[in-house]
Amino acid sequence: MATAADWMSAASFISMAGLISFMGYDGSVYLMGWTGGYVLLALLLAPYLRKFGAYTVPDFVGDRYYSQVARVVAVVCAIFVSFTYVSGQMRGVGIVFSRFLEVDINTGVIIGMGIVFFYAVLGGMKGITYTQVAQYCVLIFAYMVPAIFLAVMMTGNVIPQLGFGGSDPATGTFLLEKLDGLHQQLGFAPYTSGTKSTIDVFFITAALMVGTAGLPHVIIRFYTVPRVRDARISVGWALVFIAVLYTTAPAIAVFARSNLLDTVADQPYATMPEWFSKWEETGLIAFDDKNQDGLIHYVADPQANELTIDRDIMVLANPEISGLPNWVVGLVAAGGLAAALSTAAGLLLVVSSAISHDLLKRSFRPDISEQGELRAARMSAAVAVVVAGYLGIDPPGFVAQVVAFAFGLAASSFFPAIILGIFTKSMNREGAVAGMVAGISFTAGYIIYFRFLNPAADTPDQWWFGISPEGIGTLGMLINFAVALLVMRFTPPPPQRVSALVDSIRIPRGAGPAHEISA
């Protein structure tokens, strides 16, 4: 449950259904990539990393590639990935607090910073683990209750996954057919048709999949189970818990989008319900009456459109839009907080352990005491909370977009180093370091160029090969593999003890020579 809560962040709970509700079919890349990535993690990485026995990903990289430089490069990558990811979580926290405490989003982020600081810095891994178990129970209950309510109200079916493909009991019209019609009336593309190119869909899905398998805050979870066998079992259960939410997300997206269009499109602004004005106060909904007729014209044409909606509010606002009871509205808010705070805590733990354990203990100050290491971890977590809060106030995109960037960075840096470290004896430190630096530099440079330096060029016809910043991590991963294998051919092979180490990871105990060597 803790692993599932660590994994199901604000992007999963708050933003994914919101993205799907606006993107329609194109949003399915997030579903395919994130769930498929967890299967990849279960099969390829989790048991081997647990058998290796290192505490962190930089620990594995440093020991497998017999190099402090490799360890430091891995630490930098872990911190970079974690900060990119945690900025999305802090924004999710800010969105929840801004609505339900009726403050602006920046104040909401600051409140969230204080809460995360309290239990991540003071509680440590054990405290975070049990907190995340409770948070999983809250977030999955909070996600399913309104989904079931809406499925019954809109289709008469108690199972959201079936209601998603059901029909309106009053008219007999299929829900998706009705939504396609509403979209076309307002000038939007049909909800059930895709507009992304095939190559971009493939690259985004692959980046999210392999990024999952390289995420340091998820991988670190497998070191908290006592045996290798438990790592496999825990991944299996986590996948079941995750699937409950992920199979429900498309249904929530359709329910939310249908209710929103029915409520606001071409309706008088003066008659808008209370939820509309409450969200207006947060700045996440804005109405600009361009033709002064008092009606809300929500259309695809940006020149005529009068309504701006932050897609990250859709899951939180959905119960209010649908007129569900107040206790359901509060429950969804609690679920959103649980999702964002659980992942934020896991990411901050990665940052603090990377600095205190990998940089200080294993690299620069091997004589540091356990007390000193703990003090350094808490201080670095405190600094990380402040940096994460700043990134939450000024993020580079929607929550799920920011998280997709983090997955791309993880895919282009850690995944090749871990895969080559487990499944090849010949990969050496020079190849691994060169690959990680090349992969993450290319990916980060591409994202920074299109999202910060030249956002006007962030269009499909300007992207390289039609690949969006969300999917560029796949190309970064391929560059990492290519550079690592090329450099390996022209540099000295790893020492014999590394070959024995790789054998000891991959061959079960009692299966022969590998056990004797590792012993």
Long-range contacts (C-beta under 8 A, 24 or more apart in sequence): 1-132, 1-133, 1-136, 1-137, 1-237, 1-238, 1-241, 2-128, 2-129, 2-130, 2-132, 2-133, 2-136, 2-221, 2-224, 3-218, 3-221, 3-234, 3-235, 3-238, 4-136, 4-237, 4-238, 4-241, 4-242, 5-132, 5-133, 5-135, 5-136, 5-139, 5-338, 5-339, 5-342, 5-343, 6-132, 6-217, 6-218, 6-221, 6-342, 6-343, 6-346, 7-38, 7-218, 7-238, 7-242, 7-343, 8-136, 8-139, 8-242, 8-245, 8-339, 8-342, 8-343, 9-85, 9-88, 9-89, 9-92, 9-339, 9-340, 9-342, 9-343, 9-344, 9-403, 10-88, 10-89, 10-91, 10-92, 10-93, 10-336, 10-339, 10-340, 10-343, 10-399, 10-403, 11-88, 11-92, 11-399, 11-400, 11-402, 11-403, 11-404, 12-245, 12-246, 12-249, 12-339, 13-92, 13-139, 13-143, 13-245, 13-315, 13-335, 13-336, 13-338, 13-339, 13-340, 14-92, 14-95, 14-96, 14-312, 14-315, 14-316, 14-336, 14-339, 14-340, 14-399, 15-88, 15-92, 15-311, 15-312, 15-315, 15-398, 15-399, 15-400, 15-403, 16-249, 16-400, 17-249, 17-250, 17-252, 17-253, 17-256, 17-314, 17-315, 18-253, 18-256, 18-311, 18-312, 18-313, 18-314, 18-315, 18-398, 18-400, 19-253, 19-311, 19-398, 19-400, 19-401, 20-249, 20-250, 20-253, 21-252, 21-253, 21-254, 21-256, 21-257, 21-260, 21-311, 21-314, 22-257, 22-311, 22-314, 24-183, 24-189, 24-190, 24-191, 24-192, 24-193, 24-194, 25-191, 25-192, 25-193, 25-194, 26-194, 26-195, 26-196, 26-201, 27-253, 28-250, 29-196, 29-201, 29-204, 29-205, 29-208, 30-208, 30-400, 30-404, 31-246, 31-249, 31-250, 32-205, 32-208, 32-209, 33-204, 33-205, 33-206, 33-207, 33-208, 33-209, 33-211, 33-212, 33-407, 34-208, 34-209, 34-212, 34-246, 35-239, 35-242, 35-243, 35-246, 36-205, 36-208, 36-209, 36-212, 37-208, 37-209, 37-210, 37-211, 37-212, 37-213, 37-407, 38-212, 38-235, 38-238, 38-239, 38-242, 39-239, 40-209, 40-210, 40-212, 40-213, 41-212, 41-213, 41-218, 41-219, 41-235, 42-232, 42-235, 42-236, 42-239, 44-213, 44-419, 44-422, 45-213, 45-219, 45-418, 45-419, 45-422, 46-219, 46-222, 46-231, 46-232, 46-235, 47-228, 47-231, 47-232, 48-422, 48-505, 48-506, 49-219, 49-222, 49-223, 49-231, 49-418, 49-422, 50-222, 50-223, 50-225, 50-227, 50-228, 50-230, 50-231, 51-228, 51-504, 51-505, 52-505, 53-223, 54-223, 55-220, 55-223, 55-353, 55-357, 56-216, 56-220, 56-223, 56-350, 56-353, 56-354, 56-357, 56-358, 57-214, 57-216, 57-219, 57-220, 57-414, 57-418, 58-354, 58-358, 58-362, 59-357, 59-358, 59-362, 60-418, 60-421, 61-414, 61-417, 61-418, 61-421, 61-432, 62-358, 62-362, 62-363, 63-501, 64-421, 64-432, 64-498, 64-501, 64-502, 65-417, 65-421, 65-427, 65-428, 65-429, 65-432, 65-433, 65-494, 66-429, 66-494, 66-495, 66-498, 67-429, 67-432, 67-433, 68-362, 68-363, 69-429, 69-433, 70-429, 70-432, 70-433, 70-436, 71-358, 71-362, 71-363, 72-358, 72-359, 72-363, 73-433, 73-436, 73-437, 74-358, 74-413, 74-414, 74-417, 74-436, 75-354, 75-355, 75-358, 75-359, 77-409, 77-413, 77-414, 77-436, 77-440, 78-216, 78-350, 78-351, 78-354, 78-414, 79-351, 79-354, 79-355, 80-409, 80-413, 80-440, 80-444, 81-215, 81-216, 81-406, 81-409, 81-410, 81-413, 81-414, 82-216, 82-217, 82-347, 82-348, 82-350, 82-351, 82-354, 82-384, 82-406, 83-351, 83-384, 83-387, 83-388, 83-391, 84-391, 84-402, 84-405, 84-406, 84-409, 85-215, 85-217, 85-343, 85-347, 85-402, 85-403, 85-406, 86-343, 86-344, 86-347, 86-348, 86-351, 86-384, 86-388, 86-391, 86-392, 87-388, 87-391, 87-392, 87-395, 87-396, 87-402, 88-392, 88-395, 88-399, 88-400, 88-402, 88-403, 88-406, 89-340, 89-341, 89-343, 89-344, 89-347, 89-388, 89-392, 89-399, 90-116, 90-340, 90-344, 90-388, 90-389, 90-391, 90-392, 90-393, 91-312, 91-392, 91-393, 91-395, 91-399, 91-402, 92-312, 92-336, 92-339, 92-340, 92-399, 93-337, 93-340, 93-341, 93-344, 93-392, 94-392, 94-393, 95-282, 95-284, 95-310, 95-312, 95-313, 95-316, 95-336, 95-399, 96-316, 96-333, 96-336, 96-337, 96-340, 97-337, 98-282, 98-283, 98-284, 99-278, 99-279, 99-282, 99-284, 99-313, 99-316, 99-317, 99-333, 100-330, 100-333, 102-278, 102-281, 104-282, 104-283, 105-282, 105-283, 105-284, 105-393, 106-393, 109-389, 109-392, 109-393, 110-389, 112-337, 112-340, 112-341, 112-344, 112-389, 112-392, 113-385, 113-386, 113-388, 113-389, 113-392, 115-341, 116-341, 116-344, 116-345, 116-348, 116-385, 116-388, 117-381, 117-382, 117-385, 119-345, 120-344, 120-345, 120-348, 120-349, 120-381, 120-385, 121-348, 121-378, 121-381, 121-382, 121-385, 122-378, 125-224, 125-349, 128-345, 128-346, 128-349, 129-224, 131-342, 131-345, 132-342, 132-345, 132-346, 134-338, 135-338, 135-339, 135-341, 135-342, 136-241, 136-338, 136-342, 138-334, 138-335, 138-338, 139-245, 139-335, 139-336, 139-338, 139-339, 139-342, 140-241, 140-244, 140-245, 140-335, 141-331, 141-335, 142-331, 142-332, 142-334, 142-335, 142-336, 142-338, 143-245, 143-248, 143-252, 143-332, 143-335, 144-244, 144-248, 145-328, 145-331, 146-252, 146-318, 146-319, 146-322, 146-324, 146-328, 146-331, 146-332, 147-248, 147-251, 147-252, 147-255, 149-319, 149-322, 149-324, 149-328, 150-251, 150-252, 150-255, 150-259, 150-318, 150-322, 150-324, 151-251, 151-255, 153-322, 154-255, 154-258, 160-248, 160-251, 160-252, 160-255, 161-247, 161-248, 161-251, 163-251, 163-255, 164-250, 164-251, 164-254, 175-254, 175-258, 176-254, 178-258, 179-254, 179-257, 179-258, 179-261, 182-258, 182-261, 182-262, 182-265, 183-261, 186-261, 186-265, 186-298, 186-299, 186-300, 187-299, 187-300, 187-301, 188-299, 188-300, 189-300, 191-254, 191-257, 196-468, 197-460, 197-466, 199-465, 199-466, 199-467, 200-460, 200-463, 200-466, 200-467, 200-468, 200-471, 202-471, 202-474, 203-467, 203-468, 203-471, 203-472, 203-474, 203-475, 204-404, 204-468, 204-470, 204-471, 204-474, 205-471, 206-411, 206-471, 206-474, 206-477, 207-404, 207-407, 207-408, 207-411, 207-470, 207-471, 207-472, 207-473, 207-474, 207-477, 208-404, 208-407, 210-410, 210-411, 210-415, 210-473, 210-474, 210-477, 211-406, 211-407, 211-408, 211-409, 211-410, 211-411, 211-415, 211-473, 212-407, 212-410, 213-415, 213-418, 214-410, 214-411, 214-413, 214-414, 214-415, 214-418, 215-406, 215-407, 215-410, 215-414, 216-350, 216-354, 216-410, 216-414, 217-343, 217-346, 217-347, 217-349, 217-350, 218-346, 220-346, 220-349, 220-350, 220-353, 221-346, 252-315, 252-318, 253-314, 255-318, 255-322, 256-314, 256-315, 256-317, 256-318, 256-321, 257-314, 259-318, 259-321, 259-322, 260-309, 260-314, 260-321, 261-298, 263-321, 264-296, 264-298, 264-307, 265-296, 265-298, 266-295, 266-296, 266-297, 266-298, 267-295, 267-296, 268-294, 268-295, 268-296, 269-294, 269-295, 269-296, 270-294, 272-296, 273-320, 275-317, 275-320, 275-321, 278-320, 279-313, 279-317, 282-313, 284-309, 284-310, 284-312, 284-313, 285-309, 285-310, 285-313, 310-398, 311-398, 312-398, 312-399, 312-400, 344-388, 347-388, 348-381, 348-384, 348-385, 348-388, 349-381, 351-380, 351-381, 351-384, 352-377, 352-378, 352-380, 352-381, 352-384, 353-377, 355-380, 356-380, 396-447, 396-451, 396-452, 397-451, 401-470, 404-470, 405-447, 405-451, 405-469, 405-470, 407-473, 408-443, 408-447, 408-469, 408-470, 408-471, 408-472, 408-473, 408-474, 408-476, 409-440, 409-443, 409-444, 409-447, 409-473, 409-476, 410-473, 411-443, 411-473, 411-474, 411-476, 411-477, 412-439, 412-440, 412-442, 412-443, 412-473, 412-475, 412-476, 412-477, 412-479, 412-480, 413-439, 413-440, 413-443, 413-476, 413-480, 415-477, 415-480, 416-477, 416-480, 416-481, 416-484, 417-480, 417-484, 420-481, 420-484, 421-502, 422-502, 422-505, 422-506, 423-506, 424-502, 425-494, 425-498, 425-499, 425-502, 425-503, 426-488, 426-493, 426-494, 427-484, 427-485, 427-488, 427-494, 428-488, 428-491, 428-492, 428-493, 428-494, 429-494, 430-487, 430-488, 430-491, 430-492, 431-483, 431-484, 431-485, 431-486, 431-487, 431-488, 431-491, 432-484, 434-483, 434-484, 434-487, 435-479, 435-480, 435-481, 435-482, 435-483, 435-484, 435-485, 435-487, 436-480, 436-484, 438-479, 438-480, 438-483, 439-476, 439-477, 439-479, 439-480, 439-483, 440-476, 440-480, 442-472, 442-475, 442-476, 442-479, 443-472, 443-473, 443-475, 443-476, 446-472, 446-476, 447-472
